[in-house]
Amino acid sequence: MSSPAMQPEVLHTSIGDFPLHEYRLGLGGRRWSVLHTEAMLTNAEESSFFQERLPYGVALWPSAIALAHELVERADDFRGRAVLELGAGTGLPGIVAASLGARVVQTDRQELVMSVCRRNGERNGMDSIDHRLVDWTDWNDEARYDWIIGSDILYGEAMHPHLRHIFETSLAPGGRLLVSDPFRATGLPLLERMEADGWKVSMTRWSIGEVEPRAIGVFDVQPPAVSAR
């Protein structure tokens, strides 16, 4: 007699109960695993997801996967560095950064999301990650970070001034941003304005997904050089 199939874990929320699925990523001889409510790897999946008003913060987005790939490609740049992840969601990029030897602070504004993010860190043995509930509109972190990373965080135009404030006040001297985005029309103007103000922006393009690959840009952004006095 065969044993019954294992039932998926369930995330209980105020808008319903959602089964948690596992996503596994193997890169550079390492493996990671994160739980999520849905994987938004195609445009159709994303459109359906928003129509159903599901909890977007606990979904797995292609930008997070692309950023994780980029981090592994740049492993030496993150070893021993202080890293701040904005809008951590399921936490995949920050978990990867921590496994590469970075000192990681993961932030999000929703307790539900942070509970899943924290859980994913634990399932990958990354107990040293610092998890914090924060609001971009009320940013008061006085620490400085070598890297600020974020996946798909540029979508809200109303948040652009607050993100710009975080970028300008939370980077350590010589620090940089690494931000992934699926080329949303609402997100790129912020990077364009920063580039016009002297920030240096370069991009790596990734293709994520097998059925309908999504193009994701990972933007490496450096602050303007400080003039010597």
Secondary structure, DSSP 8 states (H G I E B T S, - for coil): ---------EEEETTEEEE-EEEEEEETTEEEEEEES-B--SHHHHHHHHHTT--GGGSB-HHHHHHHHHHHHTHHHHTT-EEEEES-TT-HHHHHHHHTT-EEEEEES-HHHHHHHHHHHHHTT-TT-EEEE--GGG------EEEEEEES----GGGHHHHHHHHHHHEEEEEEEEEEE---TTTHHHHHHHHHTT-EEEEEEEEE-SSS-EEEEEEEEE-------
